[in-house]
């Protein structure tokens, strides 16, 4: 029984390392532009769950890669920022009117 326990633990560790390596591939792709948006992080967490990684392990991997790559988490724009961008976009669209006005 003790030998079986050791083998099970070794196999579990190998499985986790494989899952972590796969997670890292997706994480590196998500951080390609040096930012991590909340929807991207949520997708990564979901992928990690599907791979059998714990929340703590995923957070550890994300933090480590953010630090190593120089990438940053970005928060979503506030409603005011979204409205301001929409207003600016509307003004820009009208100022580029092909009618010349």
Secondary structure as UniProt FT lines:
FT   HELIX           2..30
FT   TURN            31..33
FT   STRAND          35..37
FT   HELIX           38..51
FT   HELIX           55..69
FT   STRAND          72..74
FT   HELIX           79..95
FT   TURN            98..99
//
